Amino acid sequence: MRDDGGGHVPGEPLAVHPLSSLLQARGWGKAEFARLMQERGRSLGIPLATNRTTVWKWEQGQEPDADAQCVLADLLCVPYEQTRTEGWPRWLPVWEVTGLTVPWTEAGTVEALSDLVGSGRLDRRGFLTITGTALTALAASWVDAPSAFASALGGDRVTDKMVSTIEQRISTLRTLDDQLGGARLLEQARGDLALVTGLLGAGRYTDEVRVRLYALAARVSHLAGWMAYDAGLRSAGQRYYVGALRSTRTAGDDAFGAFVLAEMGVHVSEAGRTAERVALVLTAIDNAPRSLPTCIQSFLYLHKAEALSRDGDHRRAGAALNRAVSLGERHTLAEKPDWLSWFDEAQLRSTEGKVLLRSGQTERATRSLETSVLRAAPRDKAVRTSRLAEARLVGGDLEGALDAANHGAGLLENSVSSVRALDRLKEFSLRLEPHKYVPAVREFRERLQELTVAV
């Protein structure tokens, strides 16, 4: 199903900077915002020449000067000291996520899920919402929170058959994701999450059905988060993962909770926050149930290897990788949970290849990546071909590198929708700059350009 490390839903405006997200949320256009800044500045005795162009430059990455930030902080009712301690644009009030603040109770879980259903389409594109101490606190809360179940609210009875039907829907959706990629299926996952959340909030059910519903909420929220990530919607993906983490705790499913926590690390490491990913994976491993099946242990240690490798600790990454491989060789199909059905040798070899490549073991890395691509589902093939292409290029095989990259491009042209796969091919294309005059390289880059326009 996945290869740890975007498109967006047509017609939905997405912010490219935290300031853009703020303006979008407040309903302020650039010209109106500039006018408000000038007016507030005059009231504070700070003359500003802010105009529409100034705001546009801020959205493109230019940092406002100290006077402008002082006025903006006053306009937004943010203590000025906070702007100095947190820095631009971190102090902007756009980072609130309900799932981080509500109590770790059944009511809190329903509130977090309901907030997701209502606002999950808003992706603060271009930056991660949850990092640093907020992310560390989330992991600690997951460890400490009780599995509390309150009495059901009034409403219709939720039957075993209804729950089984939704379980089958989500299982089918997971299978389709492997074949088609998350971008095409995200809306369906959102709909399923809304259905489950509605049943939790208004239905009548037995304790057994309640547990199954929260387990379902965790599965579909995670699946929606994964699909959002695959579609390039990183912030939305994180928020869905928070909903999944809360639901696992309420359902008492700490094995799946450890899985979700480890997966959350993918987002932060791809944003360059590699040490935070290491911390998340270690929290997941240290607090997972002691009776964890070997296949889940293998998955967690594979994440540990990838996290340490990205953080530059190749020695410890190698040790974690060896343990993951050893555990993977011992597991049986009977012990594998449905939510880990996609975890197989192809996934293991993919991560092995990445870890080996980063440590300079190019030949071994190439062999592992070739095995992974050969045995992967279509969407994962599309994602992994770029890494195989990179390994072959590092090994001096330009022709083989282009063959792998063109295979990935062909999948995206014909069957798979994954902005993540496209982005990785673009990254590989940059590595071809020393060979830009080779005809086959020009042909691949032209093909990739056409694919980019089509997506």
Buried (B, 14 or more C-beta within 10 A) or exposed (E): BBBBBBBBBEEEEBBBBBBBBBBBEEEBEBEBBBBBBBEBBEEBEBEBEBBBEBBEEBBEEEEBEEBBBBBBBBBBEBEBEEBEEBEBBBBBEBBEBBBBEBEBBBBBBBBBBBBBBEEBBBBBBBBBBBBEEEBBEBBEBBBEBEBBBEEBEEBEEBEEEBBEEBBEBBBEBBBBBBEBBBBBBBEBBBBBBBBBBBBBBBBBBEEEBBBBBBBBBBBBBBBBBBBBBBBBBBBBBBBBBBBBBBBBBBBBBBBBBBBBBBBBBBBBBBBEBBBBBBBBBBBBBEBBEEEBBBBBBBBBBBBBBBBBBBBEBBEBBBBBBEBBBEBBEEBEEEEBBEBBBBBBBBBBBBBBBBBBBBBEBBEBBBBBBBBBBEBBBBBBBBBBBBBBBBBBBBBEBBEBBBBBBBBBBBBBBEEBBBBBBBBBBBEBBEBBEEBEEBEBBEEBBEBBEEBBEEE
